[in-house]
């Protein structure tokens, strides 16, 4: 593979053992942890994390990212929320009051699982994201400074339901936070939901050397509502995007985040189909 393929494990199954066994069968060796046994990774006890770590080692997996819910909540005293976008929380509904506890736990979990990347967000999307950018930048800079102490990366995902949703917005926030421990998670499908053509237009705004990670899913969009489907068969030019990442010298992984429930309503089958498609495109 020119670019290694990883996966958000709960896209296969929230049962970590089931997910890892399927990923191993497909030849994947990198895992991104979000929901394990029905709970967000930050909510697991130390004993449960130890068990998860043992399972990862048994299947020969490296944890590349902790998919945390940090900053996936309202920004106080901000413009009204943009109600066109659905708020996916994956069982992790928090508020700003939870930040101190969640931030501390995110660094603990990353250390316990030897994960280099902690994913974060940019607060729920308002009707005026540009007005929120200075405060978003301040919050991300604060996290990056803490990440420096732990020698990990804070990586912002462009999320369609958050203030940084497009490639253009992602490029803007990267310029505002030129910190060595702050990077991007580029998600073309999320940019498409907001209304941007993710490749090549959206991607052109994102400095490729600050992309730590790429999320892969595919959809078609009507009025900002996505219909998820098989990667390479919907609205994203994944072949073109992957070829450009290779030409640019991208050094990270592409992490499968299927979202699709497959032709028979089975996410395990859907993720199997999408993983094989990604493996073919990166062969």
C-alpha positions in Angstrom: 0.0 0.0 0.0 1.2 3.5 -0.9 -0.9 4.9 2.0 -1.8 2.7 4.9 -5.5 2.1 5.6 -6.8 2.3 9.2 -10.3 2.1 10.6 -12.5 3.6 13.2 -13.2 0.3 15.0 -16.8 0.8 15.9 -17.6 1.2 12.2 -17.1 -2.5 12.0 -18.5 -3.3 15.5 -18.7 -1.6 18.9 -17.4 -5.0 20.2 -13.7 -4.4 19.9 -12.8 -8.0 19.5 -15.2 -8.5 16.6 -13.9 -5.3 14.9 -10.2 -6.2 15.3 -10.7 -9.7 14.0 -12.4 -8.4 10.9 -9.8 -5.7 10.4 -7.0 -8.3 10.8 -8.7 -10.5 8.1 -8.7 -7.5 5.7 -5.0 -6.9 6.4 -5.4 -3.6 8.4 -2.9 -3.0 11.2 -3.9 0.5 12.4 -6.9 1.3 14.6 -8.7 4.5 15.6 -10.8 4.2 18.8 -14.1 6.1 19.3 -16.8 3.8 20.8 -15.8 0.6 22.6 -18.5 -1.8 23.9 -21.1 1.0 23.6 -19.2 3.7 25.4 -16.9 6.5 24.2 -13.2 5.7 24.6 -12.8 8.5 27.2 -15.4 6.8 29.5 -13.6 3.5 29.8 -12.0 2.7 33.1 -8.3 2.1 33.4 -8.9 -1.6 33.7 -11.1 -1.6 30.5 -8.4 0.4 28.7 -5.8 -2.2 29.8 -8.0 -4.9 28.3 -8.5 -3.0 25.1 -4.7 -2.5 24.8 -4.2 -6.2 25.2 -6.7 -6.9 22.5 -5.1 -4.5 20.2 -1.7 -6.1 20.8 -3.1 -9.6 20.3 -4.4 -8.6 16.8 -1.2 -6.8 15.9 -2.8 -3.4 15.9 -1.3 0.1 16.4 -3.6 2.8 17.9 -3.1 5.8 15.7 -5.8 8.1 17.1 -8.2 8.7 20.0 -11.4 9.9 18.4 -12.4 12.1 21.3 -15.5 14.4 21.4 -13.6 17.4 22.6 -15.2 20.7 21.6 -18.2 19.0 20.1 -20.7 21.2 22.0 -22.1 24.8 21.9 -19.8 27.8 21.9 -21.0 30.1 24.6 -22.3 33.6 23.5 -22.0 32.7 19.9 -24.4 33.3 16.9 -27.4 30.9 16.7 -26.8 27.3 15.7 -27.2 26.4 12.0 -30.1 23.9 12.3 -29.5 22.4 8.8 -26.9 20.0 10.1 -27.5 16.9 12.2 -25.4 16.6 15.4 -23.8 13.1 15.5 -22.5 12.5 19.1 -21.9 8.7 19.0 -23.0 8.4 22.6 -20.8 11.2 23.8 -23.0 14.2 24.6 -21.0 16.7 26.6 -21.0 20.5 27.4 -18.3 23.1 28.0 -18.5 22.3 31.7 -17.0 18.8 31.0 -13.9 20.2 29.2 -11.4 20.1 32.1 -12.2 16.5 33.0 -12.4 15.3 29.3 -9.2 17.1 28.3 -7.3 15.4 31.2 -8.7 12.0 30.4 -8.0 12.4 26.6 -4.3 12.8 27.4 -4.3 9.9 29.8 -6.0 7.6 27.3 -3.7 8.6 24.5 -0.7 7.8 26.8 -2.2 4.4 27.9 -2.8 3.3 24.3 0.3 4.9 22.9 -1.8 7.0 20.4 -0.1 9.9 18.7 -3.3 11.8 17.6 -6.2 13.1 19.7 -9.1 14.2 17.5 -11.0 17.3 18.4 -13.7 19.6 16.9 -14.6 23.3 16.6 -18.0 23.7 18.5 -21.4 23.1 16.9 -21.8 25.1 13.7 -23.4 28.5 13.9 -25.0 30.6 11.2 -21.8 32.7 11.2 -18.8 30.4 11.5 -16.3 33.1 10.5 -17.3 35.2 13.6 -16.4 32.2 15.8 -13.0 31.5 14.4 -10.9 33.7 16.8 -12.4 31.9 19.8 -12.2 28.5 18.1 -8.5 29.3 17.5 -7.9 30.2 21.1 -9.5 27.0 22.3 -7.4 24.9 19.9 -4.2 26.7 20.8 -4.8 26.0 24.5 -5.2 22.3 23.7 -2.1 22.3 21.5 0.0 23.8 24.3 -1.1 21.0 26.6 -0.4 18.5 23.8 3.2 19.8 23.7 3.7 18.6 27.3 2.5 15.1 26.4 4.3 15.0 22.9 1.1 14.2 21.0 -0.9 16.0 18.3 -4.2 17.7 18.6 -5.9 17.1 15.3 -9.0 19.0 14.2 -11.5 17.2 12.0 -13.4 19.3 9.6 -16.9 18.3 10.7 -20.0 19.4 8.8 -22.0 20.1 12.0 -19.1 22.2 13.4 -17.7 25.7 12.7 -14.8 24.2 10.7 -16.5 22.1 8.1 -14.9 22.8 4.8 -11.4 22.7 3.4 -11.3 26.4 3.2 -12.3 26.8 6.9 -9.8 24.1 7.8 -7.0 26.0 6.0 -8.1 29.2 7.8 -7.9 27.7 11.3 -4.5 26.1 10.5 -3.1 29.5 9.6 -4.6 31.0 12.8 -3.0 28.2 15.0 0.6 27.7 13.6 1.5 25.3 16.5 3.7 22.3 16.0 1.3 20.1 18.1 -1.8 21.2 16.1 -2.7 19.5 12.8 -5.7 18.6 10.6 -7.9 15.6 10.0 -9.1 16.0 6.5 -12.6 14.6 5.8 -13.7 15.2 2.2 -17.2 13.9 2.8 -17.9 16.3 5.6 -16.8 19.2 3.4 -19.3 17.9 0.7 -22.2 18.0 3.2 -21.5 21.6 4.0 -21.6 22.4 0.3 -18.0 22.5 -0.8 -16.5 20.4 -3.6 -13.9 18.6 -1.5 -11.5 17.6 -4.2 -9.8 19.4 -5.8 -11.3 22.7 -4.5 -11.6 22.0 -0.8 -8.3 20.1 -0.5 -6.5 23.0 -2.3 -7.0 25.2 0.8 -5.4 22.7 3.3 -1.6 22.6 3.7 -0.9 19.0 3.0 2.1 18.9 5.3 -0.2 19.7 8.2 -2.6 16.9 7.5 -2.0 14.2 10.2 -4.8 11.9 9.2 -7.6 11.5 6.6 -11.1 10.1 7.2 -12.7 8.2 4.4 -16.5 7.8 3.8 -18.7 8.6 0.8 -22.1 10.1 0.2 -24.3 12.1 -2.1 -25.9 15.3 -0.6 -29.3 17.0 -1.0 -29.9 20.2 1.0 -27.0 19.4 3.3 -28.4 15.9 4.1 -26.0 13.1 3.2 -27.0 9.7 1.9 -24.0 7.4 2.8 -22.8 4.7 0.4 -19.9 2.6 -0.8 -16.6 4.4 -1.0 -15.8 5.3 -4.6 -19.4 4.9 -5.8 -21.0 8.2 -4.5 -20.0 11.9 -4.6 -16.4 12.0 -3.7 -13.5 11.6 -6.2 -11.6 9.3 -3.9 -9.3 8.0 -6.6 -8.3 11.5 -7.5 -7.9 12.5 -3.8 -5.8 9.5 -3.0 -3.6 10.0 -6.1 -3.1 13.7 -5.1 -2.2 12.7 -1.5 0.5 10.3 -2.9 1.9 13.0 -5.2 2.0 15.5 -2.4 4.0 13.0 -0.2 1.3 12.4 2.4 2.8 10.4 5.3 -0.2 9.5 7.4 -3.0 7.0 7.1 -6.5 7.0 5.6 -8.9 5.9 8.3 -12.2 4.2 7.2 -15.2 5.9 8.9 -17.9 4.1 6.9 -21.2 5.6 8.2 -23.0 3.5 5.6 -25.2 0.6 6.8 -24.6 -1.4 3.6 -26.9 -3.1 1.2 -28.6 -5.2 3.9 -28.4 -2.8 6.9 -25.3 -4.5 8.3 -22.4 -2.1 9.2 -19.9 -4.9 9.4 -20.6 -5.9 5.7 -20.6 -2.2 4.7 -17.2 -1.6 6.3 -15.8 -4.7 4.7 -17.0 -3.5 1.3 -15.5 0.0 1.9 -12.2 -1.3 3.3 -11.7 -3.5 0.2 -12.4 -0.5 -2.0 -9.9 1.7 -0.2 -7.3 -1.1 -0.3 -7.8 -1.4 -4.0 -7.4 2.3 -4.5 -4.2 2.5 -2.5 -2.6 -0.7 -3.9 
